[in-house]
Amino acid sequence: MRPRGGLRWINRLGGVYLAVFTVTGAIGALAGTTWVRADNVAVPGTLLWCGALLVAGLVVSPPPRVIMLSVAWLISPLLMFVAAGGLWSTVLTLRGERVVATVIDVRDGNERGRHLYYTLADQHDRRIPGELGMWPGSSIGASNNPEGSVGQRVIVMRDPEGLVDPRPPEEIATGQGTLILLPFVFLILAVFCMLAGRPLPDDDGTTRPPRRWRPTGTSDTARPSPTW
């Protein structure tokens, strides 16, 4: 006879793991805003990703199923990436304005190789928040991408509230395609989080709840241990 709860896919610990990675993905989506320069998001994004594993691992220490938790952690950056793409594309789709902008400054980013970022001004000579990170007609990874220069005009979609960077109109469709993947990525992440949260069976075939992490020096007799 199978132990009670042995095949319980939906569990509280898995829900906590999913919440940690979902919140991390939502915070990481800020990389798609003007709050962080596009060429500076690698370091805070990596720290955020590692912090998510640390928080998830401390919820129950040691985690009952480390391998499954590690797989969920490896999938979580994909959720962050899809959420970021979905954020800026949705904002520009819902309230974006099509404008003819003028390049007022050009800078080379911090990435390896040449990657130019353009500061733009609208037709009233007001600076557009954020930067244009890809010149129209460019493609990721190409070696002969077209480049703009100061004084050159370009058609972009901009957010009047200044939340996200301006983008070429043709790039909006790409972002919307990324947004379609969001529920599928979330579902896959949820499955592995629930698998990671399932308790391990004891030698007698019964399942035992995982022990919650406690600071050094505390004892289980100080207060009753919660049941997951």
C-alpha positions as CSV (number, residue, x, y, z in Angstrom):
1,M,0.0,0.0,0.0
2,R,1.4,3.4,-0.9
3,P,2.1,5.7,2.0
4,R,-0.3,8.4,2.6
5,G,0.9,11.6,0.9
6,G,3.6,9.7,-1.0
7,L,2.2,10.9,-4.3
8,R,1.0,14.3,-3.1
9,W,2.2,16.6,-5.8
10,I,0.9,19.8,-4.3
11,N,2.7,20.5,-1.1
12,R,3.4,23.5,1.1
13,L,7.2,23.4,0.8
14,G,7.0,23.2,-3.0
15,G,4.7,26.2,-2.9
16,V,7.3,28.1,-0.8
17,Y,10.0,27.2,-3.4
18,L,7.8,28.4,-6.2
19,A,7.0,31.6,-4.4
20,V,10.8,32.3,-3.9
21,F,11.6,31.8,-7.5
22,T,8.6,33.7,-8.7
23,V,9.4,36.7,-6.6
24,T,13.0,36.5,-7.8
25,G,11.8,36.5,-11.4
26,A,9.5,39.5,-10.8
27,I,12.3,41.5,-9.3
28,G,14.6,40.4,-12.1
29,A,12.1,41.7,-14.6
30,L,13.1,45.2,-13.5
31,A,16.1,44.5,-15.8
32,G,13.6,45.3,-18.6
33,T,13.1,48.8,-17.2
34,T,15.1,52.0,-17.2
35,W,16.0,51.5,-13.6
36,V,19.1,49.4,-14.6
37,R,21.2,49.9,-17.6
38,A,21.0,47.0,-20.0
39,D,24.8,46.4,-19.9
40,N,24.9,46.4,-16.1
41,V,22.3,43.8,-15.3
42,A,24.5,40.7,-15.4
43,V,26.1,41.2,-11.9
44,P,22.9,42.1,-9.9
45,G,21.0,39.4,-11.9
46,T,23.6,36.8,-10.9
47,L,23.5,37.9,-7.3
48,L,19.7,37.7,-7.3
49,W,19.8,34.3,-8.8
50,C,22.2,32.9,-6.2
51,G,20.3,34.6,-3.4
52,A,17.2,32.8,-4.5
53,L,18.9,29.4,-4.0
54,L,20.2,30.5,-0.6
55,V,16.7,31.5,0.6
56,A,15.1,28.4,-0.8
57,G,17.7,26.2,0.8
58,L,17.3,27.8,4.2
59,V,13.5,27.3,4.3
60,V,14.2,23.6,5.1
61,S,17.8,22.7,5.8
62,P,18.9,20.4,4.4
63,P,16.4,20.4,1.5
64,P,14.6,17.0,1.2
65,R,15.3,16.7,-2.5
66,V,18.4,18.7,-3.4
67,I,18.6,17.5,-7.1
68,M,15.0,18.6,-7.8
69,L,15.5,21.9,-6.1
70,S,18.7,22.5,-8.1
71,V,16.9,21.8,-11.4
72,A,14.2,24.3,-10.4
73,W,16.9,26.8,-9.6
74,L,18.5,26.3,-13.0
75,I,15.1,26.9,-14.7
76,S,14.3,30.0,-12.7
77,P,16.6,32.4,-14.8
78,L,14.5,31.5,-17.8
79,L,11.4,32.8,-16.0
80,M,13.3,36.0,-15.1
81,F,14.3,36.5,-18.8
82,V,10.7,35.8,-20.1
83,A,9.2,38.1,-17.5
84,A,11.6,40.9,-18.4
85,G,10.8,40.6,-22.1
86,G,7.1,40.4,-21.4
87,L,7.2,43.5,-19.2
88,W,8.7,45.9,-21.7
89,S,6.7,44.5,-24.7
90,T,3.4,44.8,-22.8
91,V,4.1,48.3,-21.6
92,L,5.0,49.5,-25.1
93,T,2.0,47.7,-26.6
94,L,-0.5,49.1,-24.2
95,R,0.7,52.7,-23.9
96,G,3.7,53.1,-26.2
97,E,4.0,56.2,-28.5
98,R,5.6,56.0,-31.9
99,V,8.0,58.9,-32.3
100,V,10.7,60.1,-34.6
101,A,13.7,60.5,-32.3
102,T,17.1,62.1,-32.7
103,V,20.3,60.5,-31.4
104,I,21.9,62.9,-28.9
105,D,24.6,60.6,-27.5
106,V,26.3,57.3,-28.2
107,R,28.2,55.1,-25.8
108,D,29.8,51.7,-26.0
109,G,28.6,49.3,-23.4
110,N,30.5,47.2,-20.9
111,E,30.0,43.9,-22.8
112,R,32.7,42.2,-24.7
113,G,32.9,43.4,-28.3
114,R,31.2,46.5,-29.6
115,H,27.7,47.2,-28.4
116,L,26.4,50.7,-28.8
117,Y,23.7,52.3,-26.7
118,Y,21.9,55.5,-28.0
119,T,20.4,58.3,-25.9
120,L,17.5,59.8,-27.8
121,A,15.5,63.1,-27.8
122,D,11.9,63.5,-29.1
123,Q,10.7,66.0,-31.7
124,H,10.5,68.6,-28.9
125,D,14.2,68.1,-27.9
126,R,13.2,66.4,-24.7
127,R,15.4,63.5,-23.6
128,I,13.6,60.1,-23.8
129,P,14.3,58.1,-20.6
130,G,16.4,55.0,-21.1
131,E,18.5,54.0,-24.0
132,L,18.0,52.4,-27.4
133,G,20.1,49.2,-27.3
134,M,19.7,47.9,-30.8
135,W,19.6,50.0,-34.0
136,P,16.8,49.2,-36.4
137,G,17.9,46.4,-38.8
138,S,20.3,44.9,-36.3
139,S,20.2,41.3,-35.2
140,I,21.7,39.6,-32.1
141,G,25.1,38.1,-32.8
142,A,25.6,39.6,-36.3
143,S,29.0,41.1,-37.0
144,N,27.9,43.7,-39.6
145,N,25.0,45.3,-37.8
146,P,24.1,48.9,-38.9
147,E,25.0,51.6,-36.4
148,G,23.6,55.1,-35.8
149,S,25.4,58.3,-35.0
150,V,24.7,61.6,-33.2
151,G,22.2,63.7,-35.0
152,Q,20.7,60.8,-36.9
153,R,16.9,60.2,-36.7
154,V,15.3,56.9,-35.9
155,I,11.7,55.8,-35.4
156,V,11.1,54.1,-32.0
157,M,8.3,53.2,-29.6
158,R,8.7,55.0,-26.3
159,D,6.9,54.8,-23.0
160,P,5.6,58.2,-22.0
161,E,6.0,57.3,-18.3
162,G,9.6,56.3,-18.8
163,L,9.4,52.9,-17.3
164,V,11.0,50.9,-20.1
165,D,13.6,51.7,-22.7
166,P,12.6,52.8,-26.2
167,R,12.6,50.1,-28.8
168,P,12.3,49.8,-32.6
169,P,8.6,49.1,-33.6
170,E,9.6,45.7,-35.2
171,E,11.1,44.6,-31.9
172,I,7.7,44.7,-30.1
173,A,6.5,41.5,-31.9
174,T,9.6,39.7,-30.6
175,G,8.8,40.6,-27.1
176,Q,5.2,39.5,-27.4
177,G,6.4,36.2,-28.7
178,T,8.5,35.9,-25.5
179,L,5.5,36.6,-23.3
180,I,3.6,33.6,-24.8
181,L,6.3,31.4,-23.2
182,L,5.7,32.7,-19.7
183,P,2.9,30.3,-18.6
184,F,4.8,27.3,-20.0
185,V,8.0,28.2,-18.2
186,F,6.1,28.9,-15.0
187,L,4.3,25.5,-15.2
188,I,7.6,23.7,-15.7
189,L,9.1,25.5,-12.8
190,A,6.1,24.7,-10.6
191,V,6.4,21.0,-11.4
192,F,10.0,20.8,-10.3
193,C,9.3,23.0,-7.2
194,M,6.5,20.6,-6.1
195,L,8.8,17.6,-6.7
196,A,11.5,19.3,-4.6
197,G,9.1,19.9,-1.8
198,R,7.9,16.3,-1.4
199,P,9.1,14.7,1.8
200,L,11.5,11.7,1.8
201,P,10.2,8.3,2.9
202,D,11.5,6.7,6.1
203,D,13.0,3.2,6.2
204,D,9.6,1.9,7.2
205,G,7.9,3.3,4.1
206,T,6.3,6.3,5.9
207,T,7.0,9.9,4.9
208,R,8.6,12.3,7.4
209,P,8.1,16.1,7.2
210,P,11.3,18.0,6.5
211,R,12.9,19.8,9.4
212,R,12.8,23.6,9.2
213,W,16.0,25.5,9.4
214,R,16.9,26.8,12.9
215,P,19.8,29.0,14.0
216,T,22.6,27.3,15.8
217,G,22.0,26.9,19.5
218,T,18.2,26.5,19.4
219,S,16.5,23.2,20.2
220,D,13.3,21.5,19.1
221,T,12.0,21.5,22.7
222,A,11.9,25.4,22.7
223,R,8.8,25.4,20.5
224,P,6.8,22.8,18.6
225,S,8.1,22.1,15.1
226,P,5.5,23.1,12.5
227,T,4.1,20.4,10.2
228,W,4.4,21.0,6.5
